[in-house]
């Protein structure tokens, strides 16, 4: 990558636009942690919230004054002045100044429909609101990013007026102008046409940016189209969550630009930290990174078919469009009945480098896996349980604890009350017994809490561990209530994630098997991260 090439600015709005996503809520401390993670990744701008909208954002901006950021600058977000109010007398603009951020992002109306029907102003007054607000903030020494809200819809409805709002912002001194597809309904070709029109009007490519939403599933494609058309500033959220269908996902856009277009977004060496940063922010936000998410998903570099596995082991680019390590991710070989011995051998070499696909242990392992899968076990999405089987087959497994006895019960105090569950467990570790009990929202939650409570006396590192997902699948519904069930449990220690499986005709026993595997995996590996194996 040529260091002298055009640099693409990244503005991450996870803390502002991302917080508008359904089920997402950040405390002030969460915002601090995410800010530090994004700064370490190397983004240029972090849009941190609207100080005039809620006390929590005000609390964050007060805390942020003590933050030492190496790469990023904080941005406070707000709107143009209110209709009929001077900028100096607008309480919202004063709150933006009170935040003391070096930059301010201001959104204004570029669609005449919003001017006349939503804020009920004249078209001329709206232009004054834009220019006067930006001029006021520039006088106060702020770097001003102007978000042209609904620009692409406005361009379709009233081309001349939409472009006039950009001229007003530029004339008033805006440092950046972001064209917003606020409703997320634009196709990439419409985004390209809009960016081209804006560039012809402004003749200022270094100031033009893009902000798109994903309501048509095209946010990444639209952002890339905007860069190809001339934008040098991109706004989005790292993981793509945000209002409605979300924002453009920077974790997809950044590697596309750096690895495919050979343009610089992040400081050198930072792209390799993308996977880890995404997982860190997902953990803080309490959301899951979609397995199929490009570049950083658990399945992004997974190979299941035997032919694919054999091919990628011989020549990486035969079935991988980039080296997974370029974004900090890793290759995974999924273990299933359609996989070949090459996939099994590659996983086994993690513990025994001398093993080849022709080794006797591989043949026995492959036969064992096929037999277990015929019985209902599934290791494709449970690499931690597969690792336990491999260690057993290689003679490198030693159980770290044993459950001597356990009991789980649920009861309903009234017909309308939820289930009340409690669990009791007795464990044996190095000749010592420990008994613990716990309550839970359900029997599995109670058993998990009791088991870890008993084991934390011996293994305090389990304090960091928790369950993040629980899935149950009835294997053969024709057997009715006597059917086997397969339980998949996903666990995390805050940094890494792993999955285990249990199978039984008893759902609690299947859950117990998956829980034991999960805890043992954490203890045995120390770095329980099946997604990068």
C-alpha positions as CSV (number, residue, x, y, z in Angstrom):
1,X,0.0,0.0,0.0
2,X,1.4,3.3,-1.1
3,X,1.8,5.6,2.0
4,X,1.4,8.7,-0.3
5,X,-2.0,7.7,-1.5
6,X,-5.3,9.3,-0.6
7,X,-6.3,8.8,3.1
8,X,-9.9,8.0,3.9
9,X,-11.2,9.5,7.1
10,X,-13.2,7.3,9.4
11,X,-15.9,8.7,11.8
12,X,-17.3,6.0,14.1
13,X,-20.8,6.8,15.5
14,X,-21.3,3.7,17.5
15,X,-21.8,5.8,20.7
16,X,-24.4,8.1,19.1
17,X,-26.1,6.5,16.0
18,X,-25.3,3.0,17.2
19,X,-26.9,3.7,20.6
20,X,-30.2,4.2,18.7
21,X,-30.2,0.5,17.7
22,X,-32.9,-1.7,19.3
23,X,-31.6,-3.3,22.5
24,X,-28.5,-1.2,22.7
25,X,-27.8,0.9,25.8
26,X,-24.5,2.3,27.0
27,X,-23.6,3.6,30.4
28,X,-21.2,6.5,30.6
29,X,-18.5,4.0,31.6
30,X,-19.4,1.8,28.6
31,X,-18.8,4.9,26.4
32,X,-15.4,5.5,27.9
33,X,-14.4,1.8,27.2
34,X,-15.6,1.9,23.6
35,X,-13.9,5.3,23.0
36,X,-10.6,3.8,24.2
37,X,-11.1,0.7,22.0
38,X,-11.9,2.8,18.9
39,X,-8.9,5.1,19.6
40,X,-6.6,2.1,19.9
41,X,-8.0,0.9,16.5
42,X,-7.0,4.2,15.0
43,X,-10.2,5.9,13.7
44,X,-9.9,9.6,13.2
45,X,-13.2,10.7,14.7
46,X,-15.5,9.3,17.4
47,X,-19.0,10.8,17.5
48,X,-19.7,10.3,21.1
49,X,-23.2,11.5,21.7
50,X,-25.6,14.4,22.0
51,X,-24.9,16.4,25.1
52,X,-28.2,18.3,24.8
53,X,-30.4,15.2,24.7
54,X,-29.8,13.3,28.0
55,X,-27.8,13.5,31.3
56,X,-25.9,10.3,30.5
57,X,-24.2,11.9,27.5
58,X,-23.4,15.0,29.6
59,X,-21.8,12.7,32.2
60,X,-19.7,11.0,29.5
61,X,-18.4,14.3,28.1
62,X,-17.4,15.4,31.6
63,X,-15.5,12.1,32.0
64,X,-14.0,12.4,28.5
65,X,-12.1,15.6,29.4
66,X,-9.6,13.4,31.2
67,X,-9.2,10.9,28.4
68,X,-5.8,10.7,26.7
69,X,-6.5,9.7,23.1
70,X,-3.7,8.9,20.7
71,X,-5.4,8.7,17.3
72,X,-9.0,9.9,17.6
73,X,-10.8,13.2,18.3
74,X,-14.2,13.3,20.0
75,X,-17.2,14.8,18.2
76,X,-20.3,16.2,19.9
77,X,-23.5,15.8,17.9
78,X,-26.4,18.2,17.5
79,X,-28.7,20.0,15.1
80,X,-28.8,23.4,13.5
81,X,-30.3,26.2,15.6
82,X,-34.0,26.2,16.3
83,X,-36.3,28.2,14.0
84,X,-36.5,31.8,15.1
85,X,-33.7,31.5,17.6
86,X,-30.3,33.1,17.3
87,X,-27.3,30.6,17.6
88,X,-25.9,32.4,20.7
89,X,-29.3,32.0,22.4
90,X,-29.9,28.4,21.4
91,X,-29.6,26.1,24.5
92,X,-28.7,23.1,22.4
93,X,-25.8,24.8,20.7
94,X,-24.6,26.0,24.1
95,X,-24.6,22.4,25.3
96,X,-22.4,21.4,22.3
97,X,-19.9,24.1,23.4
98,X,-20.1,22.9,27.0
99,X,-19.0,19.4,25.9
100,X,-15.6,21.0,25.0
101,X,-14.9,18.6,22.1
102,X,-12.5,19.7,19.4
103,X,-15.2,18.9,16.7
104,X,-18.9,19.2,16.4
105,X,-21.2,17.4,14.0
106,X,-24.3,19.4,13.0
107,X,-27.2,17.9,11.0
108,X,-29.5,20.1,8.9
109,X,-32.3,19.6,6.4
110,X,-31.5,19.0,2.8
111,X,-34.9,17.6,1.8
112,X,-37.5,20.3,1.2
113,X,-40.2,18.0,2.6
114,X,-38.5,18.0,6.0
115,X,-38.1,21.8,5.9
116,X,-41.7,22.6,5.2
117,X,-43.5,19.6,6.8
118,X,-41.3,18.6,9.8
119,X,-39.7,21.8,11.1
120,X,-42.3,24.0,9.5
121,X,-39.8,26.6,8.3
122,X,-39.4,28.4,5.0
123,X,-36.8,27.1,2.6
124,X,-34.8,30.3,2.9
125,X,-34.9,30.2,6.7
126,X,-33.6,26.7,6.7
127,X,-30.5,27.9,4.7
128,X,-30.0,30.6,7.3
129,X,-30.3,28.0,10.1
130,X,-27.5,26.0,8.4
131,X,-25.1,28.9,7.6
132,X,-25.6,30.8,10.9
133,X,-25.1,27.6,13.0
134,X,-21.9,26.6,11.3
135,X,-20.5,30.2,11.3
136,X,-21.3,30.5,15.1
137,X,-19.5,27.2,15.9
138,X,-16.5,28.2,13.7
139,X,-16.2,31.4,15.6
140,X,-16.0,29.4,18.8
141,X,-13.0,27.5,17.3
142,X,-14.7,24.2,16.6
143,X,-14.0,21.8,13.7
144,X,-17.4,21.5,12.1
145,X,-18.8,18.4,10.3
146,X,-22.1,19.1,8.6
147,X,-24.4,16.2,8.1
148,X,-26.7,16.9,5.1
149,X,-29.7,14.9,6.4
150,X,-31.8,13.1,3.8
151,X,-29.6,14.5,1.0
152,X,-30.3,11.8,-1.5
153,X,-34.0,11.9,-1.1
154,X,-33.8,15.7,-1.2
155,X,-31.8,15.6,-4.4
156,X,-34.5,13.5,-6.1
157,X,-37.3,15.8,-4.8
158,X,-35.8,19.2,-5.4
159,X,-32.3,19.0,-6.8
160,X,-31.5,22.7,-6.8
161,X,-32.5,23.2,-3.2
162,X,-30.7,20.1,-1.9
163,X,-27.5,21.3,-3.5
164,X,-28.1,24.8,-2.2
165,X,-28.0,23.5,1.4
166,X,-24.5,22.1,0.7
167,X,-23.4,25.5,-0.7
168,X,-24.7,27.2,2.5
169,X,-22.7,24.9,4.7
170,X,-19.5,25.2,2.7
171,X,-19.8,29.0,2.5
172,X,-20.2,29.2,6.3
173,X,-17.0,27.3,6.8
174,X,-17.9,23.7,7.3
175,X,-14.8,21.5,7.4
176,X,-16.5,18.4,6.3
177,X,-19.9,17.8,4.6
178,X,-21.4,14.3,4.9
179,X,-24.1,13.3,2.5
180,X,-26.6,11.3,4.4
181,X,-28.9,8.5,3.1
182,X,-30.9,8.8,6.3
183,X,-33.7,6.5,5.3
184,X,-31.3,3.9,3.9
185,X,-33.3,3.5,0.7
186,X,-30.7,4.4,-1.9
187,X,-29.0,2.0,-4.3
188,X,-25.3,2.3,-4.9
189,X,-25.8,3.9,-8.3
190,X,-28.0,6.6,-6.8
191,X,-25.3,7.2,-4.2
192,X,-22.7,7.6,-6.9
193,X,-24.9,10.0,-8.8
194,X,-25.5,12.1,-5.7
195,X,-21.8,12.3,-4.8
196,X,-21.0,13.3,-8.3
197,X,-23.6,16.1,-8.3
198,X,-22.3,17.3,-4.9
199,X,-18.7,17.3,-6.2
200,X,-19.6,19.3,-9.3
201,X,-21.4,21.8,-7.1
202,X,-18.8,22.2,-4.4
203,X,-15.5,21.4,-6.2
204,X,-14.1,20.3,-2.8
205,X,-13.5,16.6,-2.8
206,X,-11.3,16.6,0.3
207,X,-14.3,17.8,2.4
208,X,-17.0,15.4,1.2
209,X,-18.2,12.5,3.2
210,X,-20.8,9.8,3.2
211,X,-23.3,8.5,5.9
212,X,-25.6,5.6,4.8
213,X,-28.0,3.3,6.6
214,X,-28.7,-0.3,5.7
215,X,-32.4,-0.4,5.1
216,X,-31.9,-2.0,1.7
217,X,-29.0,-4.2,2.8
218,X,-26.7,-2.1,0.7
219,X,-24.9,0.2,3.2
220,X,-21.4,-1.3,2.6
221,X,-21.8,-1.3,-1.1
222,X,-23.1,2.3,-1.1
223,X,-20.2,3.5,1.1
224,X,-17.7,1.9,-1.2
225,X,-19.5,3.5,-4.2
226,X,-19.3,6.9,-2.5
227,X,-15.5,6.5,-2.0
228,X,-15.1,5.5,-5.7
229,X,-17.1,8.6,-6.7
230,X,-14.8,10.9,-4.6
231,X,-15.7,10.9,-0.9
232,X,-12.8,10.9,1.5
233,X,-14.8,10.8,4.8
234,X,-16.9,7.8,5.9
235,X,-19.3,7.6,8.8
236,X,-20.7,4.4,10.3
237,X,-20.7,2.1,13.3
238,X,-18.0,-0.5,13.7
239,X,-20.4,-3.5,13.9
240,X,-23.2,-1.9,11.8
241,X,-25.9,-1.7,14.5
242,X,-28.0,1.4,14.7
243,X,-31.5,2.6,14.2
244,X,-33.9,0.4,12.2
245,X,-31.7,-1.9,10.1
246,X,-28.5,-0.3,11.2
247,X,-25.7,1.8,9.8
248,X,-22.9,1.1,7.4
249,X,-20.6,-1.4,9.1
250,X,-17.1,0.0,9.3
251,X,-15.7,-3.5,10.1
252,X,-16.7,-4.4,6.6
253,X,-15.9,-1.1,4.9
254,X,-12.4,-0.5,6.3
255,X,-10.8,-3.8,5.2
256,X,-12.6,-3.4,1.8
257,X,-11.0,0.0,1.3
258,X,-7.5,-1.0,2.7
259,X,-7.2,-4.4,1.2
260,X,-9.2,-4.2,-2.0
261,X,-8.9,-0.5,-3.0
262,X,-5.4,0.0,-1.4
263,X,-6.3,3.2,0.3
264,X,-5.3,4.0,3.9
265,X,-8.0,4.3,6.6
266,X,-6.1,3.3,9.8
267,X,-2.5,3.8,11.0
268,X,-0.2,1.1,9.9
269,X,-0.5,-2.1,11.8
270,X,-4.0,-1.3,13.1
271,X,-6.0,-3.3,10.6
272,X,-4.7,-6.5,12.2
273,X,-6.5,-5.5,15.5
274,X,-9.9,-5.2,13.8
275,X,-11.2,-8.6,14.8
276,X,-10.2,-8.2,18.5
277,X,-11.6,-4.7,18.7
278,X,-14.9,-5.8,17.2
279,X,-15.2,-8.6,19.8
280,X,-14.4,-6.2,22.6
281,X,-17.0,-3.6,21.5
282,X,-19.6,-6.4,21.0
283,X,-19.0,-7.6,24.5
284,X,-19.5,-4.1,26.0
285,X,-22.6,-3.5,23.9
286,X,-23.9,-7.0,24.8
287,X,-24.5,-7.9,21.2
288,X,-23.3,-10.9,19.1
289,X,-21.0,-10.5,16.1
290,X,-22.9,-12.2,13.3
291,X,-21.1,-15.4,12.4
292,X,-21.4,-14.6,8.6
293,X,-20.2,-11.0,9.0
294,X,-17.5,-10.5,6.3
295,X,-13.9,-10.3,7.6
296,X,-14.6,-10.5,11.4
297,X,-17.4,-13.2,11.6
298,X,-16.6,-16.6,13.0
299,X,-17.6,-18.1,9.6
300,X,-15.7,-15.6,7.5
301,X,-12.8,-18.0,6.9
302,X,-14.5,-21.3,7.8
303,X,-14.2,-24.4,5.6
304,X,-16.4,-27.4,5.8
305,X,-16.3,-29.3,2.5
306,X,-13.4,-31.7,2.2
307,X,-12.4,-30.4,-1.2
308,X,-12.3,-26.8,0.1
309,X,-10.2,-27.8,3.1
310,X,-7.7,-29.7,1.0
311,X,-7.5,-26.9,-1.5
312,X,-6.9,-24.1,1.0
313,X,-4.2,-26.1,2.8
314,X,-2.4,-26.5,-0.5
315,X,-3.0,-22.9,-1.8
316,X,-4.6,-20.4,0.5
317,X,-6.1,-18.2,-2.2
318,X,-7.9,-21.1,-3.8
319,X,-10.8,-20.7,-1.3
320,X,-9.9,-17.5,0.6
321,X,-10.1,-14.0,-0.8
322,X,-7.6,-12.6,1.7
323,X,-5.3,-13.9,4.4
324,X,-7.5,-14.0,7.6
325,X,-4.6,-12.7,9.7
326,X,-4.8,-9.3,7.8
327,X,-7.8,-8.4,9.9
328,X,-6.8,-10.4,13.0
329,X,-9.2,-13.3,12.2
330,X,-8.2,-16.9,11.7
331,X,-9.1,-19.9,9.5
332,X,-11.4,-22.6,10.9
333,X,-12.0,-26.1,9.6
334,X,-15.5,-27.3,10.5
335,X,-15.7,-30.8,11.6
336,X,-18.6,-32.7,10.1
337,X,-19.6,-35.8,8.2
338,X,-18.9,-33.9,4.9
339,X,-15.4,-33.0,6.0
340,X,-12.3,-34.9,5.1
341,X,-9.4,-36.3,7.0
342,X,-7.3,-33.2,6.0
343,X,-9.6,-31.0,8.1
344,X,-9.4,-33.3,11.1
345,X,-5.6,-33.5,10.7
346,X,-5.2,-29.8,10.5
347,X,-7.1,-29.3,13.8
348,X,-5.1,-32.1,15.5
349,X,-1.8,-30.5,14.6
350,X,-2.6,-27.8,17.1
351,X,-1.7,-30.3,19.7
352,X,0.5,-32.8,17.8
353,X,2.4,-31.1,14.9
354,X,3.8,-34.4,13.8
355,X,0.4,-35.8,12.9
356,X,-0.6,-36.1,9.2
357,X,-3.8,-37.0,7.5
358,X,-2.5,-40.5,7.0
359,X,-1.7,-41.1,10.7
360,X,-3.7,-43.9,12.3
361,X,-5.1,-41.5,14.9
362,X,-6.7,-39.4,12.2
363,X,-8.5,-42.5,10.8
364,X,-9.8,-43.4,14.3
365,X,-10.8,-39.8,15.0
366,X,-12.7,-39.5,11.7
367,X,-14.5,-42.8,12.4
368,X,-15.4,-41.7,16.0
369,X,-16.7,-38.3,14.8
370,X,-18.9,-39.9,12.1
371,X,-20.3,-42.3,14.7
372,X,-21.0,-39.5,17.2
373,X,-22.7,-37.4,14.6
374,X,-24.9,-40.3,13.6
375,X,-26.0,-40.4,17.3
376,X,-26.9,-36.7,17.2
377,X,-23.7,-34.9,18.2
378,X,-22.7,-32.0,16.0
379,X,-19.2,-30.5,16.2
380,X,-19.4,-28.1,13.3
381,X,-20.3,-25.3,15.6
382,X,-18.8,-26.7,18.8
383,X,-15.0,-26.7,18.3
384,X,-14.3,-26.7,22.1
385,X,-16.1,-30.0,22.5
386,X,-14.3,-31.3,19.5
387,X,-11.0,-30.3,21.0
388,X,-11.8,-32.3,24.1
389,X,-12.3,-35.4,22.0
390,X,-9.0,-34.8,20.2
391,X,-7.2,-34.5,23.5
392,X,-8.8,-37.7,24.7
393,X,-7.8,-39.6,21.5
394,X,-4.2,-38.3,21.7
395,X,-3.9,-39.2,25.4
396,X,-3.5,-35.6,26.3
397,X,-6.7,-35.1,28.3
398,X,-7.0,-35.0,32.1
399,X,-10.2,-34.1,33.8
400,X,-9.8,-31.1,36.1
401,X,-12.9,-31.8,38.2
402,X,-15.7,-34.3,38.6
403,X,-19.4,-33.7,39.4
404,X,-20.2,-36.2,42.1
405,X,-23.9,-35.3,42.3
406,X,-26.2,-32.6,41.3
407,X,-29.9,-31.7,41.6
408,X,-32.0,-29.2,39.7
409,X,-35.6,-28.2,40.5
410,X,-38.1,-25.7,39.2
411,X,-41.3,-24.5,40.7
412,X,-44.1,-22.1,40.0
413,X,-45.5,-20.3,43.1
414,X,-48.6,-19.1,41.2
415,X,-50.2,-19.8,37.8
416,X,-49.1,-16.4,36.5
417,X,-45.6,-16.4,38.0
418,X,-42.5,-17.3,36.1
419,X,-40.4,-20.4,36.8
420,X,-38.2,-20.3,39.9
421,X,-35.2,-22.6,39.6
422,X,-32.5,-23.7,42.0
423,X,-29.6,-26.1,41.7
424,X,-27.3,-28.0,44.1
425,X,-24.0,-29.5,43.0
426,X,-21.2,-31.5,44.6
427,X,-17.8,-31.5,42.9
428,X,-14.5,-33.2,43.5
429,X,-11.1,-31.5,42.7
430,X,-7.8,-33.1,43.7
431,X,-9.4,-35.2,46.4
432,X,-11.3,-32.2,47.9
433,X,-15.1,-31.9,47.9
434,X,-17.0,-28.7,47.5
435,X,-20.8,-28.2,47.6
436,X,-22.6,-25.1,46.3
437,X,-26.2,-24.1,45.5
438,X,-27.6,-21.3,43.4
439,X,-30.8,-19.8,42.1
440,X,-31.5,-19.0,38.5
441,X,-34.0,-17.8,35.9
442,X,-34.2,-21.3,34.7
443,X,-32.7,-24.8,35.5
444,X,-29.7,-24.4,33.2
445,X,-28.9,-20.9,34.5
446,X,-29.2,-22.2,38.1
447,X,-27.0,-25.2,37.3
448,X,-24.4,-23.0,35.6
449,X,-24.3,-20.7,38.6
450,X,-24.0,-23.5,41.2
451,X,-21.3,-25.3,39.3
452,X,-19.1,-22.3,38.8
453,X,-19.7,-21.2,42.4
454,X,-18.4,-24.6,43.6
455,X,-15.4,-24.5,41.3
456,X,-14.3,-20.9,41.9
457,X,-12.7,-22.0,45.2
458,X,-10.2,-24.0,43.1
459,X,-10.3,-22.0,39.8
460,X,-10.9,-18.2,40.5
461,X,-10.4,-17.4,36.8
462,X,-14.0,-18.8,36.3
463,X,-15.2,-15.5,37.7
464,X,-14.6,-13.9,34.3
465,X,-16.7,-16.5,32.5
466,X,-20.4,-16.4,31.5
467,X,-22.8,-18.0,29.1
468,X,-23.8,-15.8,26.1
469,X,-26.0,-18.2,24.1
470,X,-28.0,-21.4,24.6
471,X,-29.6,-23.4,21.8
472,X,-31.7,-26.6,22.0
473,X,-32.5,-28.8,19.0
474,X,-34.8,-31.8,19.1
475,X,-32.9,-34.4,17.0
476,X,-35.7,-36.8,16.2
477,X,-39.2,-35.3,16.8
478,X,-40.9,-38.6,15.9
479,X,-39.8,-39.9,19.3
480,X,-41.9,-37.2,21.0
481,X,-40.9,-36.6,24.6
482,X,-38.4,-39.5,24.5
483,X,-36.4,-37.7,21.7
484,X,-32.8,-36.9,22.0
485,X,-32.0,-33.2,22.3
486,X,-28.8,-31.4,21.3
487,X,-27.7,-28.4,23.4
488,X,-25.2,-25.9,22.2
489,X,-23.8,-23.5,24.7
490,X,-21.7,-20.4,23.8
491,X,-19.5,-19.0,26.5
492,X,-17.1,-16.0,26.9
493,X,-14.5,-14.7,29.3
494,X,-15.0,-11.1,28.0
495,X,-12.3,-11.4,25.3
496,X,-12.7,-14.8,23.7
497,X,-15.7,-17.0,22.8
498,X,-16.2,-20.7,22.5
499,X,-19.0,-23.2,22.0
500,X,-19.6,-26.7,23.4
501,X,-22.2,-29.4,22.8
502,X,-24.1,-32.0,24.8
503,X,-26.6,-34.7,23.7
504,X,-29.0,-36.7,25.8
505,X,-32.7,-37.7,26.0
506,X,-32.6,-35.4,29.2
507,X,-32.3,-31.7,28.4
508,X,-30.7,-31.0,31.8
509,X,-28.2,-33.8,31.3
510,X,-27.3,-32.5,27.8
511,X,-26.9,-29.0,29.3
512,X,-24.7,-30.4,32.1
513,X,-22.4,-32.1,29.5
514,X,-22.1,-28.9,27.5
515,X,-21.4,-26.8,30.6
516,X,-18.7,-29.2,31.8
517,X,-17.0,-29.1,28.4
518,X,-17.2,-25.3,28.4
519,X,-15.6,-24.9,31.8
520,X,-12.9,-27.5,31.1
521,X,-12.0,-25.8,27.9
522,X,-11.5,-22.5,29.6
523,X,-9.3,-24.1,32.3
524,X,-7.3,-26.3,29.9
525,X,-6.6,-23.7,27.2
526,X,-6.2,-20.5,29.2
527,X,-7.0,-18.7,26.0
528,X,-10.4,-20.2,25.0
529,X,-10.8,-18.8,21.5
530,X,-12.2,-21.4,19.1
531,X,-13.0,-18.7,16.5
532,X,-9.3,-18.1,15.7
533,X,-8.1,-21.7,15.8
